[in-house]
Amino acid sequence: MTNASGFQGTVENLKKIVPQLEKLRPEEIRQFNLSVPTVISTAMRIWKAYRTDEGKFPETFSTKAFNPSDYKDFPERVGALWHLDTQLKQAVDPKGDVDGILTEIVPLHVKFGKAAVYVWGNDEELGPIVADIRAGGGHMDKAGDLTRYAALFEEHWTQADGNCNVVKEDLAAARDLSARLIDAMTAVPASEITQLKDTRDRAGEYLRRAVDDIRDAAAYIFRNDSESLERYPSLYARSASKKKPSKVDIEAAAPQPAE
């Protein structure tokens, strides 16, 4: 299987980097709160630019600060993430009360969406993440959305607490409903889905580190060359197809005070 980036998404890719994934401590692994297709597209652009400029990196950085050999497995990092994400999607096979669970999910999903736009809609880093979560449409997207919203609010709770109508109990409810929906929709045990998601998050973290490292190095090398630097996009950059929320949009999405 080959994705749109040209990288191979196979179990062989995953096997090659499993030792590196296993070295990641649980506290180092952030839930992969980004769209996998978007990440792969960005990673492809950065890798292509890096290979073009490869000679400039070791000339500028000592091996202690930036060692090009650390990123030779970049294609495998991309392929492993794509393979794992595909496996998660292929595990779907409705077998439970999906409609009933969705009835519970929809109001909470809407609540999270409006609050997230209100708090972070114009935030340079978090705004694109909020927009990406809101772009999902399928049932599995709903399950993933709730988990991503819960992770987003938990990680940035100091900004959200008191500034919107989301409360701590909503985070627990989101994770519970997400797990119930996944269990209702999957033909494999929930424990296997949990393990697959953990491995996907590890692969996402491992790729994200390479992307961020290379981009940070490029930001230093090409700090006075904006044209060259543009070839190294941020993993968190807003897609050109997504409209930046206006003040009117944000005010319309703002949680209304209880009467």
C-alpha positions as a printed Julia matrix, in Angstrom:
259×3 Matrix{Float64}:
   0.0    0.0    0.0
   1.27   3.42  -0.95
  -0.34   6.62   0.28
  -0.62   9.9   -1.61
   2.82  10.96  -0.36
   4.51   8.03  -2.09
   5.68   6.51   1.2
   4.87   2.85   1.82
   2.32   2.23   4.56
   3.09  -1.36   5.57
   3.6   -3.49   8.64
   7.26  -3.74   7.61
   7.63   0.0    8.17
   6.22  -0.43  11.64
   8.49  -3.37  12.48
  11.57  -1.3   11.59
  10.8    1.4   14.16
   9.16  -0.66  16.91
  12.35  -0.54  19.05
  12.28   3.27  18.95
   8.57   3.36  19.76
   9.06   1.08  22.75
  11.71   3.4   24.15
   9.18   6.22  24.48
   8.05   6.55  28.07
   4.26   6.86  28.62
   4.63  10.42  29.93
   6.41  11.43  26.7
   3.57  10.34  24.44
   1.05  13.0   23.58
  -2.23  11.83  22.14
  -1.94  12.31  18.4
  -4.32  15.23  18.14
  -3.74  15.96  14.46
  -5.19  14.72  11.19
  -3.02  11.86   9.91
  -3.46  12.77   6.2
  -2.48  16.37   6.98
   0.56  15.25   8.96
   1.7   12.92   6.2
   1.29  15.65   3.59
   3.3   18.1    5.71
   5.94  15.49   6.51
   6.33  14.69   2.81
   6.94  18.37   2.0
   9.48  18.74   4.78
  11.3   15.54   3.84
  11.51  16.58   0.19
  12.88  20.0    1.16
  15.3   18.44   3.64
  16.72  16.03   1.08
  17.27  18.97  -1.28
  19.08  21.0    1.41
  20.62  18.06   3.27
  24.18  19.27   2.81
  23.44  22.53   4.62
  22.35  20.85   7.84
  25.56  19.06   8.94
  27.55  22.11   7.85
  25.63  24.24  10.3
  25.0   21.88  13.23
  27.3   19.73  15.3
  26.23  16.11  15.68
  25.27  16.85  19.29
  22.74  19.47  18.24
  21.45  17.95  15.01
  22.53  14.59  13.66
  21.19  13.86  10.15
  21.61  10.12  10.72
  18.82  10.29  13.32
  16.31  10.9   10.54
  17.28   8.23   8.02
  14.2    6.28   9.11
  11.91   9.23   8.26
  10.09   7.31   5.46
   9.48   4.42   7.87
   8.08   6.84  10.46
   5.6    8.16   7.9
   4.72   4.71   6.58
   4.18   3.26  10.06
   1.82   6.05  11.06
  -0.2    5.7    7.88
  -0.35   1.9    8.28
  -1.56   2.13  11.89
  -4.16   4.76  11.05
  -5.43   2.56   8.23
  -5.66  -0.42  10.56
  -7.76   1.59  12.98
 -10.19   2.62  10.24
 -10.46  -0.93   8.9
 -11.39  -2.26  12.35
 -14.84  -0.68  12.06
 -17.8   -3.08  11.87
 -20.99  -1.87  13.62
 -22.32  -4.41  16.11
 -23.92  -2.37  18.91
 -26.39   0.4   19.69
 -24.55   3.01  17.63
 -27.58   5.27  17.14
 -28.35   5.32  20.86
 -24.81   6.29  21.77
 -24.71   8.94  19.05
 -27.82  10.49  20.56
 -25.81  11.03  23.75
 -22.7   12.15  21.9
 -24.16  14.87  19.66
 -25.0   17.46  22.37
 -21.62  17.03  24.05
 -19.86  17.16  20.69
 -21.61  20.45  19.86
 -20.8   21.85  23.31
 -17.1   21.06  22.94
 -17.01  22.49  19.4
 -18.54  25.83  20.3
 -16.39  26.2   23.42
 -13.2   25.28  21.56
 -13.86  27.86  18.83
 -14.63  30.5   21.45
 -11.48  29.86  23.51
  -8.94  28.95  20.8
 -10.51  29.85  17.45
  -7.93  32.58  16.77
  -5.02  30.92  18.57
  -2.08  30.52  16.18
  -1.18  27.01  17.36
  -4.44  25.58  18.7
  -6.83  27.2   16.22
  -5.82  24.84  13.39
  -6.28  21.84  15.68
  -9.79  22.99  16.6
 -10.62  23.52  12.91
  -9.3   20.06  12.06
 -11.37  18.36  14.77
 -14.5   20.17  13.57
 -13.88  18.95  10.01
 -14.67  15.3   10.88
 -17.99  13.84   9.76
 -18.2   10.05  10.18
 -19.24   8.01  13.21
 -15.65   7.07  13.98
 -14.77  10.74  13.58
 -17.26  11.51  16.35
 -15.51   9.06  18.68
 -12.12  10.45  17.79
 -13.38  14.03  18.05
 -14.53  13.56  21.63
 -11.22  12.05  22.65
  -9.31  14.81  20.91
 -11.49  17.5   22.48
 -10.99  15.95  25.93
  -7.22  15.86  25.42
  -7.18  19.45  24.15
  -9.2   20.83  27.06
  -7.29  18.79  29.64
  -3.89  19.91  28.36
  -4.98  23.58  28.24
  -7.48  23.56  31.09
  -6.12  26.74  32.68
  -7.22  28.66  29.57
 -10.61  26.97  29.33
 -11.63  26.86  32.99
 -14.14  29.63  33.64
 -13.98  30.92  30.07
 -16.54  28.5   28.64
 -19.27  26.13  29.76
 -17.16  22.96  29.56
 -16.56  21.39  32.97
 -14.23  18.64  34.16
 -17.08  16.12  34.18
 -17.48  16.67  30.43
 -13.95  15.39  29.82
 -14.67  12.09  31.57
 -18.03  11.8   29.78
 -16.34  12.39  26.42
 -13.85   9.59  26.96
 -16.56   7.23  28.21
 -18.87   7.9   25.25
 -15.97   7.62  22.81
 -14.98   4.23  24.22
 -18.61   3.02  24.12
 -19.03   4.11  20.5
 -15.78   2.46  19.42
 -16.78  -0.73  21.22
 -20.19  -0.67  19.52
 -18.64  -0.12  16.09
 -15.69  -2.48  16.13
 -15.47  -6.16  15.37
 -12.34  -6.56  17.47
 -12.09  -6.33  21.28
 -11.89  -2.83  22.7
  -8.58  -3.78  24.35
  -7.05  -4.38  20.92
  -8.34  -1.04  19.67
  -6.82   0.64  22.74
  -3.46  -1.02  22.04
  -3.62  -0.07  18.37
  -4.39   3.55  19.27
  -1.51   3.6   21.75
   0.89   2.34  19.09
  -0.52   4.89  16.62
   0.05   7.67  19.17
   3.62   6.46  19.68
   4.24   6.44  15.93
   2.69   9.9   15.7
   4.94  11.22  18.47
   8.02   9.68  16.85
   7.22  11.27  13.48
   6.26  14.59  15.04
   9.67  14.81  16.73
  11.47  14.34  13.43
   9.28  16.91  11.68
   9.69  19.45  14.48
  13.46  18.87  14.74
  14.05  19.33  11.02
  11.8   22.37  10.83
  13.48  23.96  13.87
  16.88  23.41  12.28
  15.62  24.88   9.0
  14.23  27.89  10.86
  17.76  28.59  12.09
  19.54  27.9    8.8
  17.12  29.92   6.68
  16.22  32.57   9.24
  17.25  35.25   6.74
  15.83  33.46   3.7
  12.04  33.48   3.96
  11.61  31.93   0.53
  13.6   28.84   1.51
  11.97  28.67   4.93
   8.51  28.53   3.37
   9.38  25.05   2.1
   9.39  23.84   5.73
   5.76  24.25   6.86
   4.65  23.96  10.46
   2.89  20.76  11.39
   0.29  22.94  13.09
  -0.24  25.39  10.23
  -3.84  26.02   9.23
  -4.8   24.47   5.94
  -5.25  27.07   3.23
  -8.71  25.63   2.59
  -9.87  26.34   6.13
 -11.26  29.72   6.9
  -9.89  31.48   9.95
 -12.81  32.18  12.3
 -13.82  35.81  12.27
 -14.83  37.82  15.32
 -18.45  37.33  14.28
 -17.96  33.56  14.0
 -16.39  33.4   17.44
 -19.07  35.52  19.08
 -21.77  33.37  17.46
 -20.12  30.2   18.75
 -19.62  31.53  22.27
 -21.39  29.59  25.03
 -24.43  31.48  26.26
 -24.7   32.23  30.01
 -27.32  30.29  31.91
 -30.53  32.2   32.45
